[in-house]
Amino acid sequence: MYFFDARLVGRADLIGVEPARFSIGYWLAEAHTGRGIATAALDALIDFARSNSDAAEIYTGVTHGNRASEALLVRLGFEPTDTFDSYTRFRLSLRRGMIDCAT
Ligand SMILES: CC(C)(COP(=O)(O)OP(=O)(O)OC[C@H]1O[C@@H](n2cnc3c(N)ncnc32)[C@H](O)[C@@H]1OP(=O)(O)O)[C@@H](O)C(=O)NCCC(=O)NCCS
């Protein structure tokens, strides 16, 4: 959860799907967008996931047209991997410097 002046302004969750696989969810109150708060919060969650030696990747889905969410993920190093009718799946590999065979 993110707080500004002791008020809740957003939230980011790292969700374990399988031992090596995580998902993320996030939102920010509109009045607090555009300042990098979500980027900083997700960056901290990604660091936390990386510190788990079993963690290999993070996936999430973004509804088509949600440009702010897509920009946020790309800023953090996620890449689009699959396109479905209503959303695009993004993926981030957590294994720096290793050959990554997942597709
Ligand atoms: C998705 C969501 C969290 C993105 O919010 P956001 O404000 O764009 O993200 P950040 O807090 O990281 O801010 C990034 C913006 O701040 C700017 N910024 C300023 N300082 C920054 C910094 N130190 N670091 C990164 N960005 C910074 C960036 O340039 C960017 O501006 P832009 O929107 O003009 O390109 C928000 O739009 C939201 O809550 N949407 C509704 C819920 C939702 O869609 N959730 C995701 C479902 S998939």
The ligand as an SDF file (V2000), in Angstrom:
LIG
                    3D

 48 50  0  0  0  0  0  0  0  0999 V2000
   -1.5070    1.9860  -13.8980 C   0  0  0  0  0  0  0  0  0  0  0  0
   -1.2440    3.1860  -12.9950 C   0  0  0  0  0  0  0  0  0  0  0  0
   -0.8530    2.6970  -11.5910 C   0  0  0  0  0  0  0  0  0  0  0  0
   -0.0680    4.0030  -13.6050 C   0  0  0  0  0  0  0  0  0  0  0  0
    0.0740    5.2020  -12.8780 O   0  0  0  0  0  0  0  0  0  0  0  0
    1.1980    6.2550  -13.3120 P   0  0  0  0  0  0  0  0  0  0  0  0
    0.9860    7.4770  -12.5200 O   0  0  0  0  0  0  0  0  0  0  0  0
    1.2490    6.3820  -14.7990 O   0  0  0  0  0  0  0  0  0  0  0  0
    2.5450    5.5350  -12.8570 O   0  0  0  0  0  0  0  0  0  0  0  0
    3.6980    6.1560  -11.9470 P   0  0  0  0  0  0  0  0  0  0  0  0
    3.1960    6.4650  -10.5830 O   0  0  0  0  0  0  0  0  0  0  0  0
    4.8440    5.2210  -12.0300 O   0  0  0  0  0  0  0  0  0  0  0  0
    4.0540    7.5370  -12.6660 O   0  0  0  0  0  0  0  0  0  0  0  0
    4.6170    7.5390  -13.9730 C   0  0  0  0  0  0  0  0  0  0  0  0
    4.5150    8.9350  -14.5120 C   0  0  0  0  0  0  0  0  0  0  0  0
    5.2170    9.8130  -13.6220 O   0  0  0  0  0  0  0  0  0  0  0  0
    6.3480   10.3670  -14.3330 C   0  0  0  0  0  0  0  0  0  0  0  0
    7.4430   10.3740  -13.3680 N   0  0  0  0  0  0  0  0  0  0  0  0
    7.8150   11.4490  -12.6550 C   0  0  0  0  0  0  0  0  0  0  0  0
    8.8200   11.1230  -11.8240 N   0  0  0  0  0  0  0  0  0  0  0  0
    9.0960    9.8260  -12.0370 C   0  0  0  0  0  0  0  0  0  0  0  0
   10.0290    8.9220  -11.4770 C   0  0  0  0  0  0  0  0  0  0  0  0
   10.8940    9.2990  -10.5360 N   0  0  0  0  0  0  0  0  0  0  0  0
   10.0230    7.6270  -11.8980 N   0  0  0  0  0  0  0  0  0  0  0  0
    9.1660    7.2240  -12.8420 C   0  0  0  0  0  0  0  0  0  0  0  0
    8.2310    8.0470  -13.4160 N   0  0  0  0  0  0  0  0  0  0  0  0
    8.2110    9.3400  -13.0070 C   0  0  0  0  0  0  0  0  0  0  0  0
    6.5540    9.4950  -15.5330 C   0  0  0  0  0  0  0  0  0  0  0  0
    7.1730   10.1890  -16.5850 O   0  0  0  0  0  0  0  0  0  0  0  0
    5.1350    9.1240  -15.8710 C   0  0  0  0  0  0  0  0  0  0  0  0
    4.5160   10.2550  -16.4670 O   0  0  0  0  0  0  0  0  0  0  0  0
    3.5900   10.1190  -17.7880 P   0  0  0  0  0  0  0  0  0  0  0  0
    2.3220    9.4680  -17.3030 O   0  0  0  0  0  0  0  0  0  0  0  0
    3.3830   11.5120  -18.1990 O   0  0  0  0  0  0  0  0  0  0  0  0
    4.3530    9.2790  -18.7580 O   0  0  0  0  0  0  0  0  0  0  0  0
   -2.4930    4.1090  -12.9090 C   0  0  0  0  0  0  0  0  0  0  0  0
   -2.7770    4.6240  -14.1790 O   0  0  0  0  0  0  0  0  0  0  0  0
   -3.7320    3.3910  -12.3530 C   0  0  0  0  0  0  0  0  0  0  0  0
   -3.8690    3.1750  -11.1470 O   0  0  0  0  0  0  0  0  0  0  0  0
   -4.6520    3.0350  -13.2510 N   0  0  0  0  0  0  0  0  0  0  0  0
   -5.9100    2.4050  -12.8150 C   0  0  0  0  0  0  0  0  0  0  0  0
   -5.6990    0.9870  -12.2870 C   0  0  0  0  0  0  0  0  0  0  0  0
   -5.0020    0.1240  -13.3100 C   0  0  0  0  0  0  0  0  0  0  0  0
   -5.1820    0.2950  -14.5050 O   0  0  0  0  0  0  0  0  0  0  0  0
   -4.2140   -0.8340  -12.7880 N   0  0  0  0  0  0  0  0  0  0  0  0
   -3.4450   -1.7340  -13.6410 C   0  0  0  0  0  0  0  0  0  0  0  0
   -4.2900   -2.8430  -14.1670 C   0  0  0  0  0  0  0  0  0  0  0  0
   -3.3760   -3.8010  -15.3510 S   0  0  0  0  0  0  0  0  0  0  0  0
  1  2  1  0
  2  3  1  0
  2  4  1  0
  2 36  1  0
  4  5  1  0
  5  6  1  0
  6  7  2  0
  6  8  1  0
  6  9  1  0
  9 10  1  0
 10 11  2  0
 10 12  1  0
 10 13  1  0
 13 14  1  0
 14 15  1  0
 15 16  1  0
 15 30  1  0
 16 17  1  0
 17 18  1  0
 17 28  1  0
 18 19  1  0
 18 27  1  0
 19 20  2  0
 20 21  1  0
 21 22  1  0
 21 27  2  0
 22 23  1  0
 22 24  2  0
 24 25  1  0
 25 26  2  0
 26 27  1  0
 28 29  1  0
 28 30  1  0
 30 31  1  0
 31 32  1  0
 32 33  2  0
 32 34  1  0
 32 35  1  0
 36 37  1  0
 36 38  1  0
 38 39  2  0
 38 40  1  0
 40 41  1  0
 41 42  1  0
 42 43  1  0
 43 44  2  0
 43 45  1  0
 45 46  1  0
 46 47  1  0
 47 48  1  0
M  END
$$$$
